[in-house]
Amino acid sequence: MRKFGAISRLAVFLAVTSVVVTGCSSGGEAKSSSVSYPDSTQTPGHIRVATTGDSKPSSFTAEGKQQGFDVDVLDAIAQANGYETEYVTMDFSAILATVQNGQADIAVNSISRTPARLKNVDFSEPYYIGYASITTTTKSGITDPAGLAEKRIGFLKGSIYEGYTVKEYPNADAVAFPDFNTAMQALATGTIDGYFGDLPPVQDYIAKNPEEGIVILSKEPILDLPVAAAIRKGNMPMAEMFNDGLKKLVADGTWQKLYQKWFPDQPVPEMFS
C-alpha cells in the first residue's frame, strides 16, 4: 500500500538546502519581556497577516473573526510585544506573494518551509509539524492510494502537494484548486477522485459532512518540512520577535495548551514537548 513514504523522500530532498531565519533565538534562554524589537511593520504597532479563511484548525474565519492554532500562536506573540494583528484572507496560492510584495508583514497558514519558497520570503523557526493525508470517497471504489495512479487528483494550488502529485502520479490528471472548500466539494461530487492535503482540515470537514462519504486512505507527519511563519525578506526584527516569542510560549507551556486545544488527537511533537 502506497502511503506517504514518497513525501518523506521528497521532503528530505527539499530540506537539504532549506534556510531559516533564526534571529537571536538560537541557544540560551528566552529573552525577558522587557526586550523590545525595532518596529519593522508597514504600519507601526500593527501586524498585517496574510492567511486563508478555510484552513481549520490552523487558520479560519468563524463568528466574524480569525481563529485557529496558527492565529493563536501569532496573536500571543504579538500581544506580548504590544502589537495588534490584522488578518487578511485570500487564496492559499496568493499568500507568499502578498508577503513578498510588502502587502503583508507575515503569513501563517500551516505553510511548510521549502527552498523554493525561500527564494521569495524568509521563514521563522518551526512552530508546528504538519500531517499529510490522501483522501477519496466511498463511492469511488478506491481503497488504496495506488488506486489513484490514473485518476483525477486535487490539491491546493501552490501547496507542497502539487509537486508531490506530479512527481509520484505522473499518469494522473492533476487538478489545482484555489481553496480547500472548493476542493472538498469537487471530491464529494466526483469531479475529482482523490485529494492530497493537510490532515486536520480534512478531518474537520469529514466530521461535519459525514453524508458525503469522504474517507482518508493514508496519513503521515511531514517531519522534514515543518510549518513556519513566512516573513518579508530581510525583516530580521520581525523574525527575531516571532522566534523569541515562540521560545517563550514553549517554555511556559502556552504552546502545548494551544496545541492540545486545536489538535487534541495528535501527539505533541518531540521538539515542542
Summary of the structure (lengths in Angstrom):
residues: 273
radius of gyration: 18.5
end to end distance: 31.7
largest distance: 59.4
contacts: 910
relative contact order: 0.22
helix: 38%
strand: 22%
